[in-house]
Amino acid sequence: MGPDPVDGSGLTVLSRDECIRLLGRGGVGRIAVPGEKAPSVRPVNFALEDGRVVMRTGDGVLWAAARTGTAASFEFDEIRNEDHRGWSVIVTGDLVRSGDAGLGAVPVKVWTGGPKERVIALQIAEISGRRVPDPHMAGASSQPAPVTGSTGQVTGQASAGIDRWGRSARTRTVVRAVMDPAYRFWFRFTWEGLERIPRQGGALLVANHAGALPVDAALVMHGIERELGRAVYGLHHHTLAAVPGLGTLLARAGGVVAHPENALRLLRDDGELLLVFPEGTKGTSKLYRDRYRLARFGRGGFVETAMRAGVPIVPIALVGTEETMPTLFRVPSVAGAGWPITLNSMLFGPVGAMVHLPATITARVLEPVFFDEPAGLEDYATFRVADTAEMIRSSIQSVLDEVVARRAGGRR
């Protein structure tokens, strides 16, 4: 799988299928038609219908252009000034009226008041798109997914054995063979409420994170694949992808660079299960004395991603992972965070970085969180996103407190 093509100005060139996918979101675009002295440019509500860009309008200029089959240009884009991310799709073709296109009533949502009874369509003759390259998107292709969702069997592999995310069927076979004894005997992994994980369709799995070198992602991914036969992808920090060899290994095992667009594609377009740890490095940098005290779940970006994708969030509370590689203290460093000294390194020296202590790990799957908000919006209410993120964090924390207390009571 080669890198996406880049034009002379350094922009990523989008494939036709990717341009069509982006147009499929619908919304507001801009259409330009010839004018007497200069082109006339109008913002319009649109939808993609039968391979054509369909618009509702009350504008006489656009209706007149459609009556004569005038050639026009249409642009749809998403630009984010705060982080310089964005993309643009441009379509050229002939405008036609609804009657000429044979479309009739179309599902175009009109944002403004006033009569918008006229329906016109732009027949796609040429289409092109560009995306501002993002270094955090390393390892992800803009090509369309070869599959449309999960059907109860392990999915996500193309016919060649490696899908567009780099996940390898052969590597997963090796990982399963290596992980299964550890999963069953070393970590004695058990599930509660596993039936709450969807058997098909996209879902965002959200769990607590722990351990200086965490093993929780590998165990959860293996467990769901083993017990349910469903592939699970896991988001990881972009710096890991930059480590020679490690980035490729993570991709082959089902890892994907953490980026909102990557998550959206996996959940909405591919219909896959995606595992995230909202605590991030705050979870893995905790000292042992702070075990099972959840860190803040960031700004709730994972909630907004699930809303945009139109999928549920399935919280998972993990108990036992804190004991596999506990950080006892930190040695001050120039970087400021300090170098972690784990119990494993004190017991086994340098080899301790690769050896996890045995533990009994329990994963309790909580009730899925569904959303009333429509999918595909560009923005969602900040308070709703933040409140949902905190609700999920609190529900996981409550389960951690309960299970930890139950285990402590059992030892008496």
C-alpha positions as CSV (number, residue, x, y, z in Angstrom):
1,M,0.0,0.0,0.0
2,G,1.8,3.1,-1.2
3,P,1.4,6.6,0.0
4,D,-1.4,8.9,-1.3
5,P,-0.3,11.0,-4.3
6,V,0.7,14.6,-3.7
7,D,0.4,17.4,-6.2
8,G,3.1,20.1,-6.9
9,S,1.9,22.3,-4.0
10,G,2.2,19.5,-1.5
11,L,-1.5,18.8,-1.1
12,T,-2.8,15.2,-1.0
13,V,-4.7,14.2,-4.1
14,L,-8.0,12.6,-3.3
15,S,-9.3,9.7,-5.3
16,R,-12.7,9.9,-7.1
17,D,-14.2,7.5,-4.6
18,E,-13.0,9.6,-1.7
19,C,-14.4,12.7,-3.3
20,I,-17.8,11.0,-3.8
21,R,-17.7,9.9,-0.1
22,L,-17.1,13.4,1.1
23,L,-19.9,14.8,-1.1
24,G,-22.2,12.2,0.3
25,R,-22.2,14.1,3.6
26,G,-24.3,16.8,2.0
27,G,-24.6,20.2,3.6
28,V,-23.7,23.6,2.1
29,G,-21.5,24.1,-0.9
30,R,-20.9,26.9,-3.4
31,I,-21.9,26.8,-7.1
32,A,-20.6,29.2,-9.8
33,V,-22.3,29.9,-13.1
34,P,-21.4,32.3,-15.8
35,G,-22.6,35.9,-15.4
36,E,-22.7,39.0,-17.6
37,K,-19.6,40.6,-16.2
38,A,-18.3,37.9,-13.8
39,P,-19.2,34.5,-12.6
40,S,-22.1,34.3,-10.2
41,V,-21.3,32.3,-7.0
42,R,-24.1,31.1,-4.7
43,P,-24.1,29.1,-1.5
44,V,-26.6,26.2,-1.8
45,N,-27.9,23.4,0.3
46,F,-27.2,20.1,-1.5
47,A,-27.3,16.3,-1.3
48,L,-25.7,13.6,-3.5
49,E,-28.4,11.7,-5.3
50,D,-27.8,9.1,-8.0
51,G,-24.3,10.3,-8.7
52,R,-25.4,14.0,-9.1
53,V,-25.2,17.0,-6.9
54,V,-28.8,18.0,-6.2
55,M,-29.8,21.4,-4.9
56,R,-32.9,23.3,-3.8
57,T,-33.0,26.9,-4.7
58,G,-35.2,29.9,-5.2
59,D,-32.5,31.8,-7.1
60,G,-33.6,32.9,-10.6
61,V,-30.0,32.9,-11.8
62,L,-29.4,29.3,-11.0
63,W,-32.8,28.2,-12.3
64,A,-32.2,30.1,-15.6
65,A,-28.8,28.4,-15.9
66,A,-30.3,25.0,-15.3
67,R,-33.0,25.6,-17.9
68,T,-30.3,26.1,-20.6
69,G,-28.0,23.3,-19.4
70,T,-25.2,25.7,-18.6
71,A,-21.8,24.4,-17.5
72,A,-21.1,25.1,-13.8
73,S,-18.6,24.5,-11.1
74,F,-19.4,23.3,-7.5
75,E,-17.2,23.3,-4.5
76,F,-17.7,21.6,-1.1
77,D,-15.0,21.8,1.6
78,E,-14.2,21.7,5.3
79,I,-11.6,24.2,6.6
80,R,-10.4,24.3,10.2
81,N,-8.4,27.5,10.9
82,E,-7.5,26.4,14.4
83,D,-5.3,23.5,13.3
84,H,-4.9,24.1,9.6
85,R,-6.7,21.0,8.6
86,G,-9.0,20.8,5.6
87,W,-10.0,19.4,2.3
88,S,-11.9,20.6,-0.8
89,V,-13.8,18.8,-3.6
90,I,-14.6,20.5,-6.9
91,V,-17.1,19.2,-9.4
92,T,-17.8,20.5,-12.9
93,G,-20.6,19.6,-15.3
94,D,-23.9,20.7,-16.7
95,L,-26.8,22.1,-14.7
96,V,-30.2,20.6,-15.3
97,R,-33.7,21.1,-13.8
98,S,-35.4,18.5,-11.6
99,G,-37.6,17.4,-14.5
100,D,-34.7,17.0,-16.8
101,A,-32.8,15.0,-14.3
102,G,-35.8,12.9,-13.4
103,L,-35.2,13.3,-9.6
104,G,-38.4,14.7,-8.3
105,A,-38.4,15.3,-4.5
106,V,-35.0,14.9,-3.0
107,P,-33.8,14.9,0.6
108,V,-32.1,18.3,0.7
109,K,-32.3,20.0,4.1
110,V,-32.8,23.8,3.6
111,W,-31.1,25.8,6.3
112,T,-32.8,29.2,5.6
113,G,-36.4,30.3,5.3
114,G,-38.1,31.4,2.1
115,P,-39.3,29.4,-0.9
116,K,-36.9,26.8,-2.1
117,E,-39.2,24.9,-4.4
118,R,-37.0,24.6,-7.4
119,V,-34.7,21.6,-7.6
120,I,-31.7,21.6,-9.9
121,A,-28.9,19.1,-10.3
122,L,-25.3,19.2,-11.4
123,Q,-24.3,16.2,-13.5
124,I,-20.8,15.2,-12.6
125,A,-18.5,15.4,-15.6
126,E,-15.2,15.9,-13.7
127,I,-14.4,15.7,-10.0
128,S,-11.2,16.3,-8.1
129,G,-10.2,16.9,-4.5
130,R,-7.3,17.9,-2.3
131,R,-6.5,17.5,1.4
132,V,-4.1,19.4,3.5
133,P,-1.6,16.7,4.6
134,D,-1.5,16.0,8.3
135,P,1.6,14.2,9.8
136,H,-0.7,12.5,12.3
137,M,-2.5,10.7,9.5
138,A,0.6,8.6,8.8
139,G,-0.3,5.0,7.9
140,A,-3.9,5.8,6.8
141,S,-5.0,5.9,3.2
142,S,-7.7,8.0,1.7
143,Q,-8.8,5.1,-0.5
144,P,-12.2,3.7,0.1
145,A,-12.7,0.7,2.4
146,P,-12.9,-2.7,0.8
147,V,-15.6,-3.8,3.2
148,T,-18.8,-2.2,4.4
149,G,-19.1,-3.6,7.9
150,S,-18.8,-6.6,10.2
151,T,-21.0,-9.6,9.9
152,G,-20.1,-11.7,13.0
153,Q,-16.9,-13.0,11.5
154,V,-13.4,-11.6,11.8
155,T,-13.4,-8.8,9.3
156,G,-11.2,-6.0,8.1
157,Q,-8.9,-8.0,5.7
158,A,-8.8,-7.4,2.0
159,S,-8.2,-10.3,-0.4
160,A,-4.5,-9.7,-0.2
161,G,-4.5,-10.2,3.5
162,I,-3.7,-6.6,4.4
163,D,-6.5,-4.0,4.6
164,R,-6.2,-0.3,3.9
165,W,-5.3,0.4,7.5
166,G,-2.3,-2.1,7.3
167,R,-4.0,-4.8,9.4
168,S,-2.7,-8.2,8.4
169,A,-4.6,-11.4,8.6
170,R,-1.3,-13.3,8.9
171,T,0.0,-11.1,11.7
172,R,-3.3,-11.4,13.6
173,T,-3.0,-15.2,13.4
174,V,0.4,-15.0,15.0
175,V,-0.7,-12.5,17.6
176,R,-3.6,-14.8,18.6
177,A,-1.3,-17.8,19.0
178,V,1.0,-15.8,21.2
179,M,-1.6,-13.9,23.2
180,D,-4.0,-16.8,24.0
181,P,-1.9,-18.5,26.6
182,A,-1.2,-15.2,28.3
183,Y,-4.9,-14.2,28.1
184,R,-6.1,-17.5,29.6
185,F,-3.5,-18.4,32.2
186,W,-1.1,-15.5,32.9
187,F,-3.7,-12.7,33.1
188,R,-6.8,-15.0,33.7
189,F,-8.9,-12.6,31.7
190,T,-12.6,-12.7,32.3
191,W,-15.6,-10.8,30.9
192,E,-18.8,-9.5,32.4
193,G,-21.5,-8.2,30.1
194,L,-19.8,-9.2,26.9
195,E,-23.2,-9.6,25.2
196,R,-23.4,-5.7,25.3
197,I,-20.8,-5.4,22.5
198,P,-22.6,-5.2,19.1
199,R,-22.2,-8.3,16.9
200,Q,-22.2,-6.1,13.8
201,G,-21.9,-2.5,12.9
202,G,-19.6,0.2,14.2
203,A,-19.2,0.9,17.9
204,L,-16.6,3.0,19.9
205,L,-15.2,1.0,22.8
206,V,-14.0,3.2,25.6
207,A,-11.9,1.8,28.5
208,N,-9.6,2.9,31.3
209,H,-5.8,2.7,30.7
210,A,-3.0,1.6,33.0
211,G,0.5,0.3,33.3
212,A,3.8,1.9,32.3
213,L,3.8,-0.3,29.2
214,P,0.1,-1.2,29.0
215,V,-1.1,-4.6,27.9
216,D,-4.8,-3.7,28.1
217,A,-5.3,-2.9,24.5
218,A,-3.8,-6.2,23.3
219,L,-5.9,-8.2,25.8
220,V,-9.2,-6.5,25.0
221,M,-8.6,-6.7,21.2
222,H,-7.7,-10.4,21.5
223,G,-10.5,-11.2,23.9
224,I,-13.3,-9.7,21.6
225,E,-11.8,-11.4,18.6
226,R,-11.5,-14.7,20.5
227,E,-15.0,-14.6,22.1
228,L,-17.1,-12.8,19.4
229,G,-15.1,-13.4,16.2
230,R,-15.0,-9.6,15.5
231,A,-12.0,-7.6,14.6
232,V,-11.1,-4.7,16.8
233,Y,-8.9,-1.7,15.8
234,G,-7.1,0.3,18.4
235,L,-6.0,3.9,18.3
236,H,-2.5,4.8,19.4
237,H,-0.4,7.9,19.7
238,H,1.1,9.2,16.5
239,T,4.7,9.2,17.9
240,L,4.6,5.4,18.1
241,A,4.1,5.2,14.3
242,A,7.3,7.2,13.8
243,V,9.5,4.6,15.6
244,P,11.2,2.5,12.9
245,G,9.5,-0.9,12.6
246,L,7.1,-0.3,15.5
247,G,4.6,1.7,13.4
248,T,4.4,-1.1,10.9
249,L,4.1,-3.8,13.6
250,L,1.2,-1.9,15.3
251,A,-0.6,-1.4,12.0
252,R,-0.3,-5.1,11.1
253,A,-1.8,-6.0,14.5
254,G,-4.7,-3.6,14.1
255,G,-3.3,-0.4,15.4
256,V,-4.3,2.9,13.8
257,V,-2.9,6.4,14.4
258,A,-5.2,8.4,16.7
259,H,-6.8,11.0,14.5
260,P,-10.5,12.1,14.3
261,E,-10.7,11.3,10.6
262,N,-9.3,7.9,11.0
263,A,-11.8,7.1,13.7
264,L,-14.7,8.4,11.7
265,R,-13.8,6.3,8.7
266,L,-13.4,3.1,10.8
267,L,-16.7,3.6,12.6
268,R,-19.0,5.2,10.0
269,D,-17.6,4.0,6.6
270,D,-16.2,0.5,7.6
271,G,-18.6,-0.3,10.4
272,E,-15.8,-1.7,12.7
273,L,-15.2,-1.8,16.4
274,L,-12.7,0.8,17.6
275,L,-11.0,0.8,21.0
276,V,-9.9,4.1,22.6
277,F,-8.4,5.1,25.9
278,P,-9.5,8.7,26.6
279,E,-7.1,9.0,29.6
280,G,-4.2,8.7,27.1
281,T,-0.7,9.0,28.7
282,K,-2.3,10.4,31.9
283,G,-3.5,6.9,32.6
284,T,-0.2,5.1,31.9
285,S,1.8,7.6,33.8
286,K,0.0,7.2,37.2
287,L,1.9,6.0,40.2
288,Y,0.7,2.7,41.9
289,R,-0.7,4.6,44.8
290,D,-3.1,6.4,42.4
291,R,-4.3,3.1,40.8
292,Y,-7.9,3.0,39.7
293,R,-8.4,6.7,40.0
294,L,-9.4,7.7,36.5
295,A,-7.7,10.8,35.0
296,R,-9.8,13.3,33.1
297,F,-11.1,12.2,29.7
298,G,-9.7,15.1,27.8
299,R,-12.2,17.4,26.0
300,G,-14.5,14.6,25.0
301,G,-13.4,14.3,21.4
302,F,-14.2,10.6,21.4
303,V,-17.9,11.5,22.1
304,E,-18.1,13.9,19.2
305,T,-16.5,11.3,16.9
306,A,-19.2,8.8,17.9
307,M,-21.9,11.3,17.4
308,R,-20.6,12.2,13.9
309,A,-20.3,8.5,13.0
310,G,-23.8,7.7,14.3
311,V,-22.5,4.8,16.5
312,P,-22.9,3.9,20.2
313,I,-20.2,4.2,22.8
314,V,-19.6,1.0,24.8
315,P,-17.8,1.7,28.1
316,I,-15.5,-1.0,29.5
317,A,-14.1,-1.0,33.0
318,L,-10.8,-2.9,33.4
319,V,-9.7,-4.2,36.8
320,G,-6.4,-5.9,37.3
321,T,-4.4,-4.1,34.6
322,E,-2.9,-1.7,37.3
323,E,-1.0,-4.6,38.8
324,T,0.7,-5.9,35.7
325,M,3.4,-3.1,35.5
326,P,3.0,-0.7,38.4
327,T,5.0,2.5,38.5
328,L,6.4,2.9,42.1
329,F,8.1,6.3,41.6
330,R,9.7,8.5,39.0
331,V,13.3,9.7,38.6
332,P,13.4,13.4,37.7
333,S,14.4,14.0,34.1
334,V,15.1,17.0,31.8
335,A,11.8,16.4,30.1
336,G,10.0,17.1,33.4
337,A,7.7,14.0,33.5
338,G,10.4,11.8,35.1
339,W,11.6,8.3,34.2
340,P,9.2,5.6,35.6
341,I,10.6,3.0,37.9
342,T,8.4,0.0,37.9
343,L,8.2,-3.0,40.2
344,N,9.0,-5.1,37.2
345,S,12.3,-3.3,36.5
346,M,13.3,-3.6,40.2
347,L,12.6,-7.4,40.2
348,F,14.0,-8.3,36.8
349,G,16.3,-5.4,35.8
350,P,16.2,-4.2,32.1
351,V,14.2,-7.3,31.2
352,G,11.4,-6.0,33.4
353,A,10.4,-3.6,30.6
354,M,9.2,-6.6,28.6
355,V,7.8,-8.7,31.5
356,H,4.3,-8.1,32.9
357,L,3.4,-9.5,36.3
358,P,0.7,-12.1,36.4
359,A,-2.8,-10.7,37.4
360,T,-6.4,-11.5,37.4
361,I,-8.1,-9.1,35.0
362,T,-11.8,-8.5,34.8
363,A,-13.4,-6.5,32.0
364,R,-17.0,-5.4,32.7
365,V,-18.9,-4.1,29.7
366,L,-21.4,-1.4,30.6
367,E,-24.6,-0.5,28.8
368,P,-24.0,1.2,25.5
369,V,-24.6,4.9,25.2
370,F,-26.7,6.0,22.2
371,F,-27.3,9.5,20.9
372,D,-30.4,11.4,19.8
373,E,-28.3,13.9,17.8
374,P,-28.2,13.3,14.1
375,A,-25.0,11.8,12.6
376,G,-22.8,13.7,10.2
377,L,-23.0,17.2,11.7
378,E,-19.8,19.3,11.7
379,D,-20.3,20.6,15.3
380,Y,-22.1,19.4,18.3
381,A,-23.1,21.3,21.5
382,T,-20.0,21.6,23.7
383,F,-21.9,21.0,26.9
384,R,-23.5,17.9,25.5
385,V,-20.1,16.4,24.5
386,A,-18.5,17.4,27.8
387,D,-21.4,16.1,29.9
388,T,-21.5,12.7,28.1
389,A,-17.7,12.3,28.5
390,E,-17.9,12.9,32.2
391,M,-20.9,10.6,32.5
392,I,-19.0,7.8,30.9
393,R,-15.9,8.5,33.0
394,S,-18.0,8.5,36.2
395,S,-19.8,5.2,35.2
396,I,-16.4,3.5,34.6
397,Q,-15.1,4.9,37.9
398,S,-18.1,3.6,39.8
399,V,-17.5,0.1,38.5
400,L,-13.8,0.2,39.3
401,D,-14.6,1.2,42.9
402,E,-17.2,-1.6,43.2
403,V,-15.0,-4.4,41.7
404,V,-11.9,-3.3,43.6
405,A,-13.9,-3.2,46.9
406,R,-15.3,-6.7,46.1
407,R,-11.9,-8.1,45.5
408,A,-10.6,-6.6,48.7
409,G,-13.5,-8.1,50.6
410,G,-12.8,-11.5,49.1
411,R,-9.2,-11.4,50.5
412,R,-10.3,-10.9,54.0
